[in-house]
Amino acid sequence: ITSADAAGWRPSKGELDRYGREIPDEEYQTKDFEKAVSLRMRTEAIAKHITDFMKKTDRFAKTLVFCVDQEHADEMRQLLNNLNSDLVQKHPNYVCRVTADEGGVGKRHLSDFQELETDTPVILTTSQLLTTGVDAPMVKNVALARVVGSISEFKQIIGRGTRVREDYGKLFFSILDYTGAATRHFADPEFDGEPELVTEAVIDDEGQVVEEEQIDDGPTVDPDEFDEDSEEIIIDGDGPEIVEPPEVERRKFYVDGGHVEVAHQVVYEMDASGNQLRVIQYTDYSAEAVRTLFRTVDELRAVWRAPADRIEVIEKLAEKGIDFEHLAELTGTSESDPFDLLCHVAFDAPLRTRRERAERLKNGRKDLFDEYGPEARAILTELLDKYAEHGPAEFKLPDTLRVPPISAHGNVAEIISLFGGPEKLQEAVAALQDELYAA
């Protein structure tokens, strides 16, 4: 939920909008945004949070963004385009708006979005489109930038994401609710009761999570405060037809300045049965995912020590939605190895930094690489230092040989020769990792 939605927004005395009109001095709430007053900074905050969320999880996860009206959906599309310009250059349809204004083009975007095998469009912005009648089984993120007033509409919207496709690696989905309107709908008996846990995340001006805490109650919105414009999809032989009510002309004020940030973050995920939704803290979810694979720290360690087995574990955790960078950010442990991070959240093991692991190996096993010459030993020491600074990705061969300081020892072939061949080099790096995670 954004700070504007959580606390409301009030213009300063005599504040003018984009077109020089004085904005009435009132306290505007969620029900007024994009109807009575358009806050560009609110839309920017939402677009940035969606982008950051996808960068941490999956930038090609099919995502629906529900906006207030067609104008709002277009502004959201433009902002998301700008924030994802690197992908838009390669995939012009990475972000698309699908409303009645797009006509046949919108229908094609929608059809492509529904396909299992197509990569784009990835993000669709809409107003009240896709609430009924459209099957989009690969939707992994549902973002709400507008209020969903009725329980029936909420169920229809959430239904876009609740389809499990194990064959395509879709085992869960996330709801990003920027209005606070979704939380109360989980009180419906057909859902999983009141949320078990709501996590509040405070985001700084750069969109980074700087504080996270568990709270008892999520923000709620009174459904009687909201009126609803309806838009529906009718399925016929020619594919989805986008039908909207006549535009209702409103006097809307446009505000370009000010500051809005995301103040609360609530992620809803399907339970193991695939039938109910629950809300849990991301760290708790990650811990559960680890414990379903390994019963103890030693079981995890035994697999983690071998590079090939470690990759397999990482892939399995990724399928469950576990992102190490995001987990480290939430726990404030960016200097720790992913192994220690997993052991900490899953088994309450003490945390140690990568530097501590590296120093333990240097001091405890000085004889480990006695079989190699001085320059080869120096390379392994530098590799360990690179790990301490940047993480286990530095063990990737031959990439790590091509960058300083290791590249100063020669080209890849010359460095390999210092170890007696490629197999000997791989054995040395594997032995280093095995000992690194031995304790």
C-alpha positions as CSV (number, residue, x, y, z in Angstrom):
1,I,0.0,0.0,0.0
2,T,1.3,3.5,-0.8
3,S,1.7,6.2,1.7
4,A,-1.0,8.2,-0.1
5,D,-3.4,5.4,0.2
6,A,-2.5,4.7,3.8
7,A,-2.7,8.3,5.1
8,G,-4.5,10.2,2.5
9,W,-3.3,13.2,0.5
10,R,-4.0,16.9,1.0
11,P,-2.7,19.7,-1.3
12,S,-0.8,22.6,0.1
13,K,-2.6,25.9,0.4
14,G,-3.3,27.4,-3.0
15,E,-1.6,24.5,-4.8
16,L,-2.2,24.5,-8.6
17,D,-2.4,21.4,-10.7
18,R,-0.7,20.6,-14.0
19,Y,-3.0,23.0,-15.9
20,G,-2.9,25.9,-13.4
21,R,-6.1,25.1,-11.6
22,E,-6.3,25.5,-7.9
23,I,-6.9,22.2,-6.2
24,P,-9.7,22.3,-3.6
25,D,-8.3,22.1,-0.1
26,E,-9.6,18.6,0.9
27,E,-8.2,15.4,2.2
28,Y,-8.2,13.0,-0.7
29,Q,-8.5,9.2,0.0
30,T,-8.0,6.1,-2.2
31,K,-11.5,6.5,-3.6
32,D,-10.6,9.9,-5.0
33,F,-7.3,9.0,-6.7
34,E,-7.5,9.0,-10.5
35,K,-11.1,10.2,-10.2
36,A,-11.0,13.5,-8.4
37,V,-7.3,13.9,-8.3
38,S,-4.5,12.2,-10.3
39,L,-1.3,11.8,-8.4
40,R,1.5,11.1,-10.8
41,M,3.9,10.4,-7.9
42,R,1.6,7.7,-6.6
43,T,1.5,6.0,-10.0
44,E,5.3,6.4,-10.3
45,A,5.8,4.7,-6.8
46,I,3.6,1.8,-7.8
47,A,5.3,1.3,-11.2
48,K,8.7,1.4,-9.6
49,H,7.7,-1.1,-6.9
50,I,6.3,-3.5,-9.5
51,T,9.5,-3.2,-11.5
52,D,11.7,-3.8,-8.5
53,F,9.6,-6.7,-7.4
54,M,9.9,-8.4,-10.8
55,K,13.6,-7.7,-11.0
56,K,14.0,-9.6,-7.7
57,T,11.7,-12.5,-8.7
58,D,11.2,-12.9,-12.5
59,R,11.1,-10.2,-15.1
60,F,9.2,-12.4,-17.5
61,A,6.5,-13.4,-15.0
62,K,3.1,-12.6,-16.6
63,T,1.7,-9.6,-14.7
64,L,-1.7,-7.9,-14.7
65,V,-1.9,-4.3,-13.4
66,F,-5.5,-3.1,-12.6
67,C,-5.8,0.6,-12.9
68,V,-8.6,3.1,-12.2
69,D,-9.5,4.0,-15.8
70,Q,-8.1,3.9,-19.3
71,E,-6.1,7.1,-18.8
72,H,-4.5,5.7,-15.7
73,A,-3.7,2.4,-17.4
74,D,-2.0,4.3,-20.2
75,E,0.1,6.4,-17.7
76,M,1.0,3.2,-15.9
77,R,2.1,1.6,-19.2
78,Q,4.3,4.5,-20.0
79,L,6.0,4.5,-16.6
80,L,6.6,0.8,-16.7
81,N,8.0,1.1,-20.2
82,N,10.5,3.7,-19.0
83,L,11.5,1.7,-16.0
84,N,12.0,-1.4,-18.1
85,S,13.6,0.3,-21.1
86,D,16.4,-2.4,-21.3
87,L,13.8,-5.1,-22.0
88,V,11.5,-2.9,-24.0
89,Q,14.3,-2.3,-26.5
90,K,14.5,-6.0,-27.2
91,H,10.7,-6.7,-26.7
92,P,8.6,-3.7,-27.8
93,N,5.5,-5.4,-26.5
94,Y,7.0,-6.1,-23.0
95,V,4.3,-3.7,-21.5
96,C,1.0,-3.2,-23.2
97,R,-2.3,-1.5,-22.3
98,V,-5.4,-3.5,-23.0
99,T,-8.6,-1.5,-22.9
100,A,-11.4,-0.8,-25.3
101,D,-9.4,2.1,-26.8
102,E,-6.9,-0.5,-28.3
103,G,-9.5,-2.3,-30.4
104,G,-8.1,-5.1,-32.5
105,V,-4.5,-4.3,-31.3
106,G,-5.6,-4.8,-27.7
107,K,-7.3,-8.1,-28.6
108,R,-4.1,-9.4,-30.1
109,H,-2.1,-8.3,-27.1
110,L,-4.6,-10.1,-24.9
111,S,-4.5,-13.3,-27.0
112,D,-0.7,-13.3,-26.9
113,F,-0.7,-12.8,-23.2
114,Q,-3.0,-15.8,-22.8
115,E,-0.7,-18.1,-24.7
116,L,1.5,-20.5,-22.7
117,E,4.5,-20.4,-25.0
118,T,4.7,-16.7,-25.8
119,D,7.1,-14.5,-23.8
120,T,5.4,-11.1,-24.5
121,P,3.4,-9.2,-23.5
122,V,4.7,-9.7,-20.0
123,I,2.8,-6.9,-18.3
124,L,-0.7,-5.8,-19.2
125,T,-2.2,-2.6,-17.7
126,T,-5.9,-2.3,-17.8
127,S,-8.8,-0.8,-15.8
128,Q,-11.4,-3.4,-15.1
129,L,-10.5,-5.7,-17.9
130,L,-9.9,-9.4,-17.3
131,T,-12.1,-9.6,-14.3
132,T,-14.2,-12.2,-15.9
133,G,-14.2,-14.7,-18.7
134,V,-10.6,-14.8,-19.8
135,D,-8.2,-17.7,-19.1
136,A,-4.7,-16.6,-18.5
137,P,-3.0,-19.6,-16.7
138,M,0.5,-18.2,-16.6
139,V,-0.4,-15.0,-14.6
140,K,2.1,-14.9,-11.7
141,N,1.5,-11.4,-10.4
142,V,-1.7,-9.5,-9.9
143,A,-1.1,-5.8,-9.1
144,L,-4.0,-3.7,-7.8
145,A,-3.6,0.0,-8.4
146,R,-7.3,0.6,-8.0
147,V,-9.9,-0.4,-5.4
148,V,-11.7,-3.7,-5.8
149,G,-15.0,-3.0,-4.1
150,S,-17.0,-6.2,-4.3
151,I,-16.1,-9.7,-3.1
152,S,-17.3,-11.3,-6.4
153,E,-15.0,-9.0,-8.5
154,F,-12.1,-9.7,-6.1
155,K,-12.5,-13.4,-6.6
156,Q,-12.7,-13.0,-10.4
157,I,-9.5,-11.0,-10.4
158,I,-7.6,-13.3,-8.1
159,G,-8.8,-16.2,-10.3
160,R,-6.5,-14.8,-13.0
161,G,-3.6,-16.0,-10.8
162,T,-4.7,-19.1,-8.9
163,R,-4.2,-21.6,-11.8
164,V,-1.3,-23.9,-11.0
165,R,0.8,-25.1,-14.0
166,E,3.5,-27.4,-12.6
167,D,4.5,-28.3,-16.1
168,Y,5.5,-24.6,-16.6
169,G,7.0,-24.1,-13.2
170,K,4.0,-22.0,-11.9
171,L,3.4,-23.2,-8.3
172,F,2.4,-19.9,-6.6
173,F,1.4,-16.3,-7.4
174,S,1.6,-12.9,-5.7
175,I,-0.9,-10.2,-5.2
176,L,0.5,-6.7,-5.0
177,D,-2.2,-4.5,-3.5
178,Y,-1.3,-0.8,-3.5
179,T,-4.7,0.4,-2.1
180,G,-5.3,-1.9,0.9
181,A,-8.6,-2.9,-0.5
182,A,-7.8,-6.6,-1.0
183,T,-6.9,-7.4,2.6
184,R,-10.5,-7.4,3.9
185,H,-11.8,-9.7,1.2
186,F,-9.9,-12.6,2.7
187,A,-12.4,-12.5,5.6
188,D,-14.8,-14.2,3.2
189,P,-15.4,-17.8,4.5
190,E,-14.6,-19.2,1.0
191,F,-11.1,-17.8,1.4
192,D,-8.7,-18.9,4.1
193,G,-10.1,-16.6,6.8
194,E,-8.3,-13.5,8.0
195,P,-4.7,-13.4,6.9
196,E,-2.4,-15.3,9.2
197,L,0.3,-12.7,9.0
198,V,0.8,-9.3,7.4
199,T,4.3,-8.0,6.8
200,E,4.9,-4.2,6.7
201,A,7.8,-3.1,4.6
202,V,9.0,0.5,4.6
203,I,10.5,1.5,1.3
204,D,13.0,4.5,0.9
205,D,13.1,7.0,-1.9
206,E,15.1,4.6,-4.0
207,G,12.5,1.8,-3.7
208,Q,14.6,-0.3,-1.3
209,V,13.2,-2.1,1.7
210,V,14.8,-0.5,4.7
211,E,12.6,-1.9,7.5
212,E,10.3,-4.9,7.8
213,E,8.1,-5.9,10.7
214,Q,5.2,-8.1,11.5
215,I,1.9,-6.3,12.2
216,D,-1.4,-7.7,13.4
217,D,-3.8,-6.0,11.0
218,G,-3.5,-5.0,7.4
219,P,-5.0,-1.8,6.1
220,T,-8.7,-2.0,5.3
221,V,-11.1,-0.1,3.1
222,D,-14.8,0.3,3.5
223,P,-16.5,-1.1,0.4
224,D,-19.4,1.3,0.8
225,E,-17.0,4.2,0.0
226,F,-16.5,3.1,-3.6
227,D,-18.5,3.3,-6.7
228,E,-17.6,0.9,-9.5
229,D,-17.5,1.3,-13.2
230,S,-18.0,-2.0,-14.8
231,E,-16.0,-3.3,-17.8
232,E,-16.3,-6.9,-19.0
233,I,-15.0,-9.3,-21.5
234,I,-17.4,-11.3,-23.7
235,I,-16.1,-14.5,-25.2
236,D,-17.4,-15.4,-28.6
237,G,-16.1,-17.3,-31.6
238,D,-13.8,-14.4,-32.6
239,G,-12.0,-14.2,-29.3
240,P,-12.4,-11.8,-26.4
241,E,-14.3,-8.6,-27.0
242,I,-13.5,-5.7,-24.8
243,V,-16.7,-3.9,-23.7
244,E,-16.7,-0.8,-21.6
245,P,-19.3,1.6,-20.3
246,P,-19.5,5.1,-21.8
247,E,-16.8,7.4,-20.4
248,V,-18.1,9.5,-17.5
249,E,-16.6,12.9,-17.8
250,R,-15.2,14.0,-14.4
251,R,-13.4,17.1,-13.3
252,K,-10.0,15.7,-12.4
253,F,-7.0,17.6,-11.0
254,Y,-3.5,16.5,-12.1
255,V,-0.7,16.7,-9.6
256,D,2.9,16.1,-10.8
257,G,4.9,17.0,-7.8
258,G,5.2,15.7,-4.2
259,H,6.4,12.5,-2.8
260,V,4.7,9.1,-2.4
261,E,6.3,5.8,-1.4
262,V,5.3,2.3,-0.8
263,A,4.7,1.9,2.9
264,H,3.2,-1.6,3.3
265,Q,3.8,-4.8,1.3
266,V,1.5,-7.7,1.5
267,V,2.1,-10.8,-0.7
268,Y,-0.5,-13.6,-1.0
269,E,0.5,-17.1,-2.0
270,M,-1.3,-20.3,-2.6
271,D,-0.9,-23.0,0.0
272,A,0.5,-26.5,-0.9
273,S,-3.0,-27.8,-1.8
274,G,-3.4,-25.1,-4.4
275,N,-6.9,-24.4,-3.2
276,Q,-6.5,-21.7,-0.6
277,L,-4.6,-18.5,-0.2
278,R,-2.5,-17.5,2.8
279,V,-0.3,-14.6,3.8
280,I,3.1,-15.4,5.4
281,Q,6.3,-13.5,6.0
282,Y,8.7,-14.2,3.1
283,T,11.4,-15.4,5.5
284,D,9.0,-17.9,7.0
285,Y,7.9,-19.1,3.6
286,S,11.6,-19.5,2.6
287,A,12.3,-21.5,5.8
288,E,9.4,-23.8,5.0
289,A,10.6,-24.3,1.5
290,V,14.1,-25.3,2.7
291,R,12.7,-27.7,5.4
292,T,10.6,-29.5,2.8
293,L,13.9,-30.5,1.1
294,F,16.3,-30.9,4.0
295,R,15.6,-31.9,7.6
296,T,18.9,-30.6,9.1
297,V,21.8,-28.2,8.5
298,D,24.0,-31.2,7.9
299,E,21.7,-32.6,5.2
300,L,21.8,-29.2,3.4
301,R,25.5,-28.9,3.8
302,A,26.2,-32.4,2.4
303,V,24.5,-31.4,-0.9
304,W,25.7,-27.8,-0.9
305,R,29.4,-28.7,-0.8
306,A,29.3,-30.2,-4.4
307,P,28.9,-27.4,-7.0
308,A,26.7,-29.5,-9.3
309,D,24.4,-30.6,-6.5
310,R,24.3,-27.0,-5.2
311,I,23.0,-25.7,-8.5
312,E,20.2,-28.3,-8.4
313,V,19.2,-27.1,-5.0
314,I,19.2,-23.5,-6.1
315,E,17.0,-24.4,-9.0
316,K,14.5,-26.3,-6.8
317,L,14.3,-23.3,-4.5
318,A,13.9,-20.9,-7.4
319,E,10.9,-23.0,-8.5
320,K,9.4,-22.3,-5.1
321,G,9.9,-18.6,-5.5
322,I,13.0,-18.3,-3.3
323,D,15.3,-15.4,-4.3
324,F,18.5,-15.1,-2.4
325,E,19.0,-11.4,-3.1
326,H,15.5,-10.6,-1.8
327,L,15.9,-12.8,1.2
328,A,19.2,-11.2,2.1
329,E,17.6,-7.7,1.7
330,L,14.8,-8.6,4.1
331,T,17.1,-10.1,6.7
332,G,19.8,-7.5,6.4
333,T,22.4,-10.1,5.7
334,S,23.9,-9.0,2.3
335,E,27.4,-10.0,3.5
336,S,26.4,-13.7,4.2
337,D,26.7,-16.7,1.9
338,P,23.4,-18.0,0.6
339,F,24.1,-21.3,2.4
340,D,24.4,-19.5,5.8
341,L,21.3,-17.4,5.0
342,L,19.2,-20.6,4.3
343,C,20.5,-22.3,7.4
344,H,19.7,-19.2,9.5
345,V,16.1,-18.8,8.3
346,A,15.3,-22.5,8.2
347,F,17.2,-23.9,11.2
348,D,18.1,-20.8,13.3
349,A,21.8,-21.4,12.7
350,P,24.2,-18.5,13.5
351,L,25.0,-16.3,10.7
352,R,28.6,-15.7,9.4
353,T,29.8,-13.5,6.7
354,R,31.5,-14.7,3.5
355,R,34.7,-13.0,4.7
356,E,34.6,-15.1,7.9
357,R,34.2,-18.3,5.9
358,A,37.1,-17.3,3.6
359,E,39.4,-16.5,6.6
360,R,38.5,-19.7,8.3
361,L,39.6,-21.6,5.3
362,K,42.8,-19.6,4.8
363,N,43.9,-20.0,8.4
364,G,42.6,-23.5,9.0
365,R,43.8,-25.3,5.8
366,K,47.0,-23.7,4.7
367,D,48.1,-27.0,3.4
368,L,45.1,-27.5,1.1
369,F,46.8,-26.5,-2.1
370,D,50.4,-27.5,-1.4
371,E,50.4,-29.6,-4.5
372,Y,50.2,-26.5,-6.7
373,G,52.9,-24.0,-7.5
374,P,53.2,-20.5,-6.0
375,E,51.3,-18.7,-8.8
376,A,48.5,-21.3,-8.8
377,R,48.1,-20.9,-5.0
378,A,48.0,-17.2,-5.4
379,I,45.2,-17.5,-7.9
380,L,43.1,-19.7,-5.5
381,T,43.7,-17.2,-2.8
382,E,42.5,-14.4,-5.0
383,L,39.5,-16.5,-6.0
384,L,38.7,-16.9,-2.3
385,D,39.0,-13.1,-1.8
386,K,36.6,-12.5,-4.8
387,Y,34.1,-14.9,-3.2
388,A,34.4,-13.0,0.1
389,E,33.7,-9.7,-1.7
390,H,31.0,-10.7,-4.2
391,G,29.7,-14.2,-3.4
392,P,29.8,-17.7,-4.7
393,A,29.1,-16.6,-8.3
394,E,32.8,-15.9,-8.5
395,F,33.6,-19.6,-8.6
396,K,32.1,-19.8,-12.1
397,L,34.7,-21.0,-14.6
398,P,36.1,-19.8,-17.0
399,D,34.4,-16.4,-16.5
400,T,36.2,-15.5,-13.3
401,L,39.6,-16.1,-15.0
402,R,38.9,-13.2,-17.4
403,V,38.6,-10.4,-14.9
404,P,41.1,-8.8,-12.5
405,P,42.9,-9.6,-10.4
406,I,43.1,-13.2,-11.7
407,S,43.4,-12.1,-15.3
408,A,46.7,-10.5,-14.5
409,H,48.2,-14.0,-14.4
410,G,47.7,-14.4,-18.1
411,N,44.9,-15.5,-20.5
412,V,42.6,-18.4,-19.8
413,A,44.8,-21.0,-21.4
414,E,47.9,-19.7,-19.5
415,I,46.1,-19.8,-16.2
416,I,44.8,-23.3,-16.9
417,S,48.3,-24.5,-17.6
418,L,49.4,-23.3,-14.1
419,F,47.2,-26.0,-12.7
420,G,48.2,-28.8,-15.1
421,G,45.1,-28.7,-17.3
422,P,41.4,-27.9,-17.2
423,E,40.4,-30.9,-15.2
424,K,43.0,-30.1,-12.5
425,L,41.8,-26.5,-12.3
426,Q,38.2,-27.7,-11.9
427,E,39.3,-30.1,-9.2
428,A,41.1,-27.4,-7.4
429,V,38.1,-25.0,-7.4
430,A,35.7,-27.8,-6.4
431,A,38.0,-28.8,-3.5
432,L,38.1,-25.1,-2.4
433,Q,34.3,-25.0,-2.3
434,D,34.0,-28.3,-0.6
435,E,36.3,-27.2,2.2
436,L,34.7,-23.7,2.3
437,Y,31.4,-25.3,3.3
438,A,32.8,-28.1,5.4
439,A,31.9,-26.3,8.7
